[in-house]
């Protein structure tokens, strides 16, 4: 049994095995995802078919789904995550990415000003030719993106624990990605006037 990083396992389930598509095709596109069906929906399907429909991963595999059993077990565990964590885990697994913890939308180049609020200008022969720029970071957007990253990381860590001993071919390891990569060197510089100390920038 191979020891595999949980991030790689989830990526494999959603990008290689396309487990969400396989489960969706077997269940039918009109049927809500596992764990989100109301009791009324279950009764309607029972009335229409005359039998209770088993929607467990083993049933899906028995129906001839091509995704491996381990991918179905991973998908079932991911479906039990809280909605925000579920969305982040699946979106980044499909994209082969990680949540940005210092997004470009948080950064901007702005005109530099003096103490009186006047824009600093570069002049040539007393004529202004350009204004000086400085780098600014919006602390609220940085804080939000880093909170999203931690939700994603904690969800993967919880999945690794839940799936331990549940998979046939793999033993899931906790995520190798740093929980707080912004604390690793090199630290990002943010001007003091924006109220973010260096070690949390």
PyMOL commands that set and color helices and strands:
alter all, ss='L'
color gray80, all
select helices_A, chain A and resi 6-16+19-27+39-49+57-62+69-79+83-95+104-106+139-163+181-183+192-194+198-200
alter helices_A, ss='H'
color red, helices_A
select strands_A, chain A and resi 2-5+107-111+121-124+127-131+133-137+170-173
alter strands_A, ss='S'
color yellow, strands_A
deselect
rebuild
show_as cartoon
